Each structure stands twice: as structure tokens, then as C-alpha cells.
Amino acid sequence: MHSSSTPRVIALTGSTRGIGLACAQAFARAGATVIVNGRTEQGIAEAKAAFPETAQVYGVCADVTTEAGAQAFADGCRAVAPRLDALISCVGNGAWATGYPVPWSEWEGAFAQNFWCHVRTVDACLPLLRAGSPSSICLIGSIAGLQHLGAPVPYAVAKSALHTYAKELSFSLATDGIRVNVIHPGNILVPGGRWEQKRAADPDRIHAMLQASVPQQRFGTPEEVASLVEYVSRPEAAFVTGSAFVVDGGQTTSFS
Ligand SMILES: NC(=O)c1ccc[n+]([C@@H]2O[C@H](COP(=O)([O-])OP(=O)(O)OC[C@H]3O[C@@H](n4cnc5c(N)ncnc54)[C@H](OP(=O)(O)O)[C@@H]3O)[C@@H](O)[C@H]2O)c1
């Protein structure tokens, strides 16, 4: 149980860059102790350097797509604190072949990196989240899991499964005092990320895509996702569970 005099402890998978790092920075700005994660020590060192010196930032290097990796992540978190106030499960990868049929290896890879990793991380971290109760889980999905947008099929299906997992999990964990929500970003411009590369390769096509499919006619920023993730993870959001939110400049019309 968290007391208002001790900092919240927030663990974030997939947080050495991009949306995950922006989330970790938002929590740190709010005074929380944060635990960042990625698959390389170098990535973790670079991520830690992106925080002010006064921030309480720890790193756990682990590949959370494997059972052993997810457990190593949870063990690393336990070495920082005996409880978690929030888990932000951010790992994901949209770089899969488009079209159909989809090679089986692509199905397996897309599900490992967009669905199973979340289940493994949640299961490994449950004892810490129970120790932190009331606590919360925020899963990072994608609007590709809500509507047909032309994303790779196995990515869209895995993100759709994640959406349903969040709903089911929120029921299963409600009486444990653990809230579960899912946030679906739209097109987010991450430094060095996929959209930046696509825009550099064909600026006119990307400009036309934004004009035609995003009412705000622009990319979102990692910080715009992070502020919502930080909000739903706060104790003040105590009645928010089983909810899905989109952050997409109006691209989808779903309120699910
Ligand atoms: N950017 C977008 O437009 C967009 C849109 C919709 C949804 N999303 C979702 O938002 C989330 C973050 O996307 P992003 O664009 O910010 O990603 P990103 O820039 O590619 O960052 C991914 C982060 O996850 C880490 N990571 C990757 N695989 C990992 C694994 N198996 N175990 C542990 N860490 C791992 C990476 O570090 P290492 O590589 O060093 O491990 C990195 O820190 C994903 O779930 C993505 O599907 C993004």
C-alpha cells in the first residue's frame, strides 16, 4: 500500500526510447521512482542519461518476450522495491510484412512482440502489483487493433487481442485492487522511429496520408501519449478501469 509520503514506483517495459521513454519521463516529472527496460545495457544507459540528475531512475535489461526475460524484469523491479504502484507494458513492434497470407513466422513474431510479452510481463509482475494494491496496469496497444487501417495483419490482430486482454484482465483483477486500462496510440512521430524513416523516404506520400486520414493532419508526439498514460496510472484515476483510450488526432471514430 502506497503512502503519499513515499514516491510511487512505476515499472515500464520497452522504455529506453520512444513512447515508453516519454512515459517514464512523465512519471519521473511527477516525482515517481521509475524502472526502465530494454534489451541492451547501452540502451538503458542512454535512456537514464535522458533524465534529470535528481530523478530516481533504475534500469532492468531483459527481453520480456520470453518467460525467463519477463521474470528477470520482475526480479529486477523487486530489487528496487517490494511493490509496484503501476506497470506500463509498452513493448511492441509494427514492422511486419503486409498482405495475406502471412508467413507463420510473422504470426509468431508479431504475437510474441505485441501480445505474449504483455501477458508474460503482467503474470511475472502480479505479486509486486498485489503488494502495491491499489495499483494499476496500463497496456500500450494501437489503433490498428481497433479498425482496418492497412497495418500488417498479424500486428493488427495481436493488438486487437491485447485490447480484449485488457478488458478481461480488468475484471479478473478488480477485487485485488489492480486497475487495468489500455491506450491505443495513432501515428506517433518517435525520434529515429518508423514514421520518421518513412517521412524521410517519401515526404509527399506521408504528408498526403496525414491530410487524408488524420483530422488534425499531423503526427502525435510521444509526450501526448505519455500524459494520458500518466493520468490513468494516478491514484486519482481510482475509478478508471477496463477502459480503452485512443490518442490519434481523430483518426479513428471508435469510442471503445
Ligand atoms: N510509434 C507509433 O506510431 C505507434 C503507434 C501505435 C502504437 N504504438 C505502440 O507503442 C509502443 C511503443 O512504440 P514506439 O514507437 O515508441 O517503439 P520504439 O521506439 O521502437 O521503442 C521500443 C522500445 O521497446 C524496447 N523493446 C523492444 N522489444 C523489447 C523486448 N522484447 N523486451 C524489452 N524491451 C524491448 C526497445 O529497446 P531495445 O530495442 O533496446 O530492446 C525500445 O526501448 C509499441 O507497443 C507500439 O506498438 C506505436
The ligand as an SDF file (V2000), in Angstrom:
LIG
                    3D

 48 52  0  0  0  0  0  0  0  0999 V2000
    5.0850    4.9330  -32.8260 N   0  0  0  0  0  0  0  0  0  0  0  0
    3.8480    4.7590  -33.2840 C   0  0  0  0  0  0  0  0  0  0  0  0
    3.3940    5.4020  -34.2430 O   0  0  0  0  0  0  0  0  0  0  0  0
    2.9260    3.7880  -32.5790 C   0  0  0  0  0  0  0  0  0  0  0  0
    1.5860    3.7470  -32.9950 C   0  0  0  0  0  0  0  0  0  0  0  0
    0.7070    2.8730  -32.3630 C   0  0  0  0  0  0  0  0  0  0  0  0
    1.1640    2.0570  -31.3370 C   0  0  0  0  0  0  0  0  0  0  0  0
    2.4730    2.1210  -30.9620 N   0  0  0  0  0  0  0  0  0  0  0  0
    2.8920    1.2210  -29.8830 C   0  0  0  0  0  0  0  0  0  0  0  0
    3.5420    1.9580  -28.8670 O   0  0  0  0  0  0  0  0  0  0  0  0
    4.5500    1.1410  -28.2810 C   0  0  0  0  0  0  0  0  0  0  0  0
    5.8890    1.8620  -28.3560 C   0  0  0  0  0  0  0  0  0  0  0  0
    6.1560    2.1670  -29.7000 O   0  0  0  0  0  0  0  0  0  0  0  0
    7.4240    3.0790  -30.1010 P   0  0  0  0  0  0  0  0  0  0  0  0
    7.1930    3.5050  -31.4980 O   0  0  0  0  0  0  0  0  0  0  0  0
    7.6900    4.0800  -29.0370 O   0  0  0  0  0  0  0  0  0  0  0  0
    8.5710    1.9300  -30.1010 O   0  0  0  0  0  0  0  0  0  0  0  0
   10.1450    2.0380  -30.2650 P   0  0  0  0  0  0  0  0  0  0  0  0
   10.5580    3.4570  -30.4970 O   0  0  0  0  0  0  0  0  0  0  0  0
   10.5280    1.0130  -31.2690 O   0  0  0  0  0  0  0  0  0  0  0  0
   10.6860    1.5960  -28.8210 O   0  0  0  0  0  0  0  0  0  0  0  0
   10.5390    0.2870  -28.4150 C   0  0  0  0  0  0  0  0  0  0  0  0
   11.1550    0.1550  -27.0330 C   0  0  0  0  0  0  0  0  0  0  0  0
   10.9360   -1.1810  -26.5720 O   0  0  0  0  0  0  0  0  0  0  0  0
   12.1990   -1.8160  -26.3290 C   0  0  0  0  0  0  0  0  0  0  0  0
   11.9810   -3.2250  -26.6680 N   0  0  0  0  0  0  0  0  0  0  0  0
   11.6690   -3.7390  -27.8830 C   0  0  0  0  0  0  0  0  0  0  0  0
   11.4950   -5.0650  -27.7830 N   0  0  0  0  0  0  0  0  0  0  0  0
   11.7000   -5.3740  -26.4810 C   0  0  0  0  0  0  0  0  0  0  0  0
   11.6570   -6.5940  -25.7610 C   0  0  0  0  0  0  0  0  0  0  0  0
   11.3790   -7.7600  -26.3680 N   0  0  0  0  0  0  0  0  0  0  0  0
   11.8930   -6.5800  -24.4220 N   0  0  0  0  0  0  0  0  0  0  0  0
   12.1870   -5.4100  -23.8050 C   0  0  0  0  0  0  0  0  0  0  0  0
   12.2420   -4.2200  -24.4350 N   0  0  0  0  0  0  0  0  0  0  0  0
   12.0070   -4.2090  -25.7630 C   0  0  0  0  0  0  0  0  0  0  0  0
   13.1800   -1.0520  -27.1970 C   0  0  0  0  0  0  0  0  0  0  0  0
   14.5080   -1.1530  -26.7310 O   0  0  0  0  0  0  0  0  0  0  0  0
   15.5380   -2.2690  -27.3380 P   0  0  0  0  0  0  0  0  0  0  0  0
   15.3140   -2.3140  -28.8240 O   0  0  0  0  0  0  0  0  0  0  0  0
   16.8880   -1.7760  -26.9490 O   0  0  0  0  0  0  0  0  0  0  0  0
   15.1660   -3.5400  -26.6570 O   0  0  0  0  0  0  0  0  0  0  0  0
   12.6420    0.3600  -27.0030 C   0  0  0  0  0  0  0  0  0  0  0  0
   13.0210    0.8620  -25.7410 O   0  0  0  0  0  0  0  0  0  0  0  0
    4.5210   -0.1920  -29.0230 C   0  0  0  0  0  0  0  0  0  0  0  0
    3.7090   -1.1030  -28.3230 O   0  0  0  0  0  0  0  0  0  0  0  0
    3.8800    0.1850  -30.3530 C   0  0  0  0  0  0  0  0  0  0  0  0
    3.2340   -0.9220  -30.9700 O   0  0  0  0  0  0  0  0  0  0  0  0
    3.3650    2.9570  -31.5550 C   0  0  0  0  0  0  0  0  0  0  0  0
  1  2  1  0
  2  3  2  0
  2  4  1  0
  4  5  1  0
  4 48  2  0
  5  6  2  0
  6  7  1  0
  7  8  2  0
  8  9  1  0
  8 48  1  0
  9 10  1  0
  9 46  1  0
 10 11  1  0
 11 12  1  0
 11 44  1  0
 12 13  1  0
 13 14  1  0
 14 15  2  0
 14 16  1  0
 14 17  1  0
 17 18  1  0
 18 19  2  0
 18 20  1  0
 18 21  1  0
 21 22  1  0
 22 23  1  0
 23 24  1  0
 23 42  1  0
 24 25  1  0
 25 26  1  0
 25 36  1  0
 26 27  1  0
 26 35  1  0
 27 28  2  0
 28 29  1  0
 29 30  1  0
 29 35  2  0
 30 31  1  0
 30 32  2  0
 32 33  1  0
 33 34  2  0
 34 35  1  0
 36 37  1  0
 36 42  1  0
 37 38  1  0
 38 39  2  0
 38 40  1  0
 38 41  1  0
 42 43  1  0
 44 45  1  0
 44 46  1  0
 46 47  1  0
M  CHG  2   8   1  16  -1
M  END
$$$$
